[in-house]
Amino acid sequence: MLGIGELTLVLLVIVVVLSIKRLPDLVRSAGKAARILKSEKRALKEQDAPQPAPPGTGPGAANDDARSSPRVIRGETTERRDP
């Protein structure tokens, strides 16, 4: 009686022998899929990477305030409640 390991090996050999003509196409397709996944991964990393800060907004920007445009801070106005 054959065990699980032997049956798996026999099945694998049968699949390889019967699909020997298709094997290069399968390997080629797997290579294309790997390249596509790699390029998509690279594109996602580039998309998620922080954009470089414009000049005058990084550390030491206080010295450049006179040369840069005024900064606008948006917020809400509320009524002040005096106690």
C-alpha positions in Angstrom: 0.0 0.0 0.0 1.3 3.4 -0.9 1.4 6.2 1.7 0.5 9.8 1.3 4.0 10.9 0.4 4.3 8.3 -2.3 0.9 9.1 -3.8 1.8 12.8 -3.8 5.1 12.1 -5.6 3.3 9.8 -8.2 0.7 12.5 -8.8 3.3 15.2 -9.2 5.2 13.1 -11.7 2.0 12.4 -13.7 1.2 16.1 -13.8 4.7 17.1 -15.0 4.7 14.4 -17.7 1.3 15.2 -19.0 1.8 19.0 -18.9 5.4 19.1 -20.2 4.3 21.1 -23.2 2.6 23.7 -21.0 5.3 24.0 -18.4 7.3 26.8 -20.2 4.1 28.8 -20.6 3.3 28.3 -16.9 6.8 29.4 -15.8 6.7 32.4 -18.2 3.3 33.4 -16.8 4.6 33.1 -13.2 7.5 35.3 -14.1 5.2 38.0 -15.6 3.0 37.9 -12.5 6.1 38.3 -10.2 7.3 41.3 -12.2 3.8 42.9 -12.1 3.6 42.4 -8.4 7.1 43.8 -7.9 6.3 46.9 -10.0 3.0 47.5 -8.1 4.8 47.2 -4.8 7.3 49.8 -5.9 4.5 52.1 -7.1 2.7 51.8 -3.8 5.9 52.6 -1.9 6.5 55.7 -4.0 2.9 56.8 -3.6 3.1 56.4 0.2 6.5 58.1 0.6 6.3 61.5 2.2 6.6 64.3 -0.2 9.6 66.7 0.3 8.6 69.8 2.2 8.6 73.1 0.2 11.4 75.6 1.0 10.6 77.6 4.1 8.5 75.1 5.9 11.1 72.9 7.5 13.2 73.4 10.6 14.6 76.9 10.8 11.6 78.3 8.8 11.2 81.1 11.4 14.1 82.9 9.9 12.5 82.8 6.4 9.1 84.2 7.5 9.8 87.6 6.1 10.4 86.1 2.6 7.6 83.5 2.6 3.9 84.2 2.1 1.7 84.5 5.1 0.4 81.3 6.6 -3.4 80.8 6.8 -4.8 78.8 9.7 -8.4 77.7 9.1 -10.7 77.1 12.1 -14.1 77.7 13.6 -15.2 80.8 15.4 -17.2 80.3 18.6 -18.8 82.7 21.0 -16.8 83.3 24.2 -18.6 82.6 27.4 -17.5 84.6 30.3 -17.9 83.0 33.8 
